[in-house]
Amino acid sequence: MKIMVIGYCGSGKSTLARSLGKKYHLPVLHLDHVFWLPGWQSRPREEMQRIVARFLDSNTSWVIDGNYFKTEYTRRLTEADQVIFLNFNRFSCLARVWKRYRKYRGRTRADMGRGCTEKLDWEFVRWVFFDGRTRKNKAAYRTAQRLYGDKLTVIPNQKQLDQYLSLMELSENTHSRPPGTPAPASGSWPWRRGRRQSTRHG
């Protein structure tokens, strides 16, 4: 089982990836953890590329969260059995970021690089509201939906994410696929493949 989680900053990618990894006993790779070095210094792109490629080569099952469109992005999309796109609007993302800041202020989250204490400044707010939602980034999401729509699920808000997780739990407990779910090539899946909840961008 290979699950790729993408979406806007503050939408809850790392939290979802961590939950999925724990639930299905899968190794989890947080791309932010790879990218950021102590003191919020960025890792050289070539080195990050090697680390991610090595992880993909070494694991037959995984959960990977993060966008990083220049880091094995197409390979991740191609190899993933399920792609989850958290398409939360910017206001929801900012509210989640604020809540996260209050919880981890002065500490480093497990999904972040060592020595990167939680912060919330204008630069980060601007990223959540504007810089992380450029036309180029939105185009990348639309392309993923077009090319991998059979295995990509779009979730636009917390309510539908909760419903999605409940569907997974129900399907696992009953050992059956939700109605209308096509049979996968191998194994069984606890969710509806390719179900698009929404195509809106915040």
C-alpha positions in Angstrom: 0.0 0.0 0.0 1.4 3.4 -1.1 -0.4 6.5 -0.1 0.6 10.1 -1.2 -0.9 13.1 0.7 -0.7 16.5 -1.0 -2.5 19.8 -0.4 -2.2 23.3 0.8 -0.1 24.4 3.7 -2.0 24.0 7.0 -4.5 21.6 5.6 -3.3 18.8 7.9 -1.2 16.6 5.5 1.3 15.5 8.2 -1.4 14.7 10.7 -3.3 12.6 8.2 -0.1 10.9 7.0 0.9 10.1 10.6 -2.6 8.6 11.3 -2.5 6.5 8.1 1.0 5.2 8.9 0.0 4.2 12.4 -3.3 2.6 11.3 -1.8 0.5 8.5 1.7 0.0 9.9 3.4 1.8 7.1 6.6 3.8 7.1 5.9 7.5 6.9 8.1 10.2 5.2 7.3 13.8 5.9 8.9 15.9 3.2 9.1 18.9 5.4 11.3 16.9 7.8 13.6 16.1 4.9 13.7 19.7 3.5 14.3 21.7 6.7 17.6 21.6 8.6 18.2 23.0 12.1 17.4 26.7 12.4 15.0 26.7 9.4 17.8 26.3 6.9 16.8 24.5 3.7 18.5 21.3 2.6 20.2 21.4 -0.9 17.7 20.3 -3.5 20.0 17.6 -4.9 20.5 16.1 -1.5 16.8 16.0 -0.8 16.2 14.4 -4.1 18.6 11.6 -3.2 17.0 11.0 0.2 13.5 10.8 -1.2 14.6 8.5 -4.1 16.4 6.2 -1.6 13.2 6.0 0.5 11.2 5.1 -2.6 13.7 2.5 -3.6 13.9 0.9 -0.2 10.2 0.6 0.7 7.5 -1.4 -1.0 4.8 0.3 1.1 4.7 3.9 2.4 2.9 7.1 3.2 4.5 10.3 2.0 3.1 13.8 2.7 4.1 17.0 1.1 4.0 18.6 -2.3 7.6 19.5 -3.3 6.8 19.4 -7.0 10.5 19.2 -8.0 11.3 16.2 -5.8 10.2 12.9 -7.3 6.7 14.3 -7.7 5.8 12.4 -10.8 7.3 9.2 -9.5 5.3 9.5 -6.3 2.1 10.1 -8.2 2.8 7.2 -10.5 3.8 4.7 -7.8 1.1 5.7 -5.3 -2.0 3.4 -5.0 -4.0 6.2 -3.5 -3.5 10.0 -3.7 -5.3 12.2 -1.2 -5.5 15.9 -2.0 -6.5 18.1 0.9 -8.0 21.1 -0.9 -8.9 23.2 2.2 -9.6 26.9 1.7 -7.0 29.5 2.9 -9.1 30.6 5.9 -9.4 27.1 7.2 -5.7 26.5 6.7 -4.7 29.7 8.5 -7.0 28.8 11.5 -5.3 25.4 11.6 -1.9 26.9 11.5 -2.8 29.3 14.4 -4.1 26.4 16.4 -0.9 24.4 15.7 1.3 27.4 16.7 -0.5 27.7 20.0 0.0 24.0 20.7 3.7 23.7 19.7 5.0 27.2 20.3 8.7 27.0 21.3 8.8 23.3 20.4 9.6 21.3 17.3 7.0 19.0 15.8 7.8 15.4 15.0 7.1 16.0 11.3 9.5 19.0 11.1 13.2 19.1 10.8 15.2 19.0 14.0 15.9 22.4 15.6 13.0 24.0 13.7 10.9 25.4 16.5 7.3 26.3 15.7 6.9 29.8 14.4 4.2 32.0 12.9 5.4 35.2 11.2 4.1 37.3 8.3 6.2 35.4 5.8 4.5 32.2 6.8 1.0 33.8 6.8 1.7 35.1 3.3 2.7 31.6 2.2 -0.5 30.1 3.6 -2.7 32.8 2.0 -0.9 33.6 -1.2 2.5 32.2 -2.1 1.5 28.6 -1.7 -1.5 29.1 -3.9 0.0 30.3 -7.1 -1.4 29.6 -10.5 1.5 27.2 -11.1 0.8 25.2 -7.9 -3.0 25.1 -8.7 -2.2 23.9 -12.2 0.0 21.1 -10.8 -3.0 19.9 -8.7 -5.3 20.1 -11.7 -2.9 18.0 -13.7 -2.7 15.4 -11.0 -6.5 15.2 -10.9 -6.6 14.8 -14.7 -3.9 12.2 -15.0 -4.5 10.2 -11.9 -8.2 10.8 -11.2 -8.9 7.1 -10.9 -6.9 6.9 -7.7 -7.1 10.5 -6.5 -9.5 11.7 -3.8 -10.1 15.5 -3.3 -11.2 16.4 0.3 -12.2 20.1 0.7 -12.8 20.5 4.4 -12.5 18.8 7.8 -16.1 17.5 7.8 -15.5 15.5 4.6 -12.1 14.4 5.9 -13.8 13.0 9.0 -16.4 11.3 6.8 -13.6 9.8 4.7 -11.8 8.4 7.7 -15.0 7.0 9.0 -15.6 5.3 5.7 -12.1 3.8 5.9 -12.8 2.5 9.4 -16.2 1.0 8.4 -14.8 -0.7 5.4 -11.9 -2.2 7.3 -14.2 -3.5 10.1 -16.6 -5.1 7.6 -13.7 -6.3 5.3 -15.6 -5.0 2.3 -15.2 -2.1 -0.2 -17.7 0.8 0.0 -20.4 0.5 -2.6 -19.3 1.4 -6.1 -15.6 0.9 -5.4 -13.9 -0.9 -8.3 -11.9 -4.0 -7.3 -8.2 -3.2 -7.1 -5.6 -5.3 -8.9 -4.5 -6.8 -5.6 -5.5 -6.5 -2.0 -8.5 -4.6 -0.7 -8.9 -0.9 -0.2 -10.7 0.8 2.7 -11.9 3.7 0.6 -13.6 4.7 -2.6 -11.0 5.2 -5.3 -11.1 8.3 -7.4 -14.0 9.9 -5.6 -13.8 13.6 -6.1 -15.4 15.5 -3.2 -14.8 18.9 -4.8 -12.6 20.6 -7.3 -12.6 24.1 -5.7 -9.4 25.8 -4.8 -9.3 28.1 -1.8 
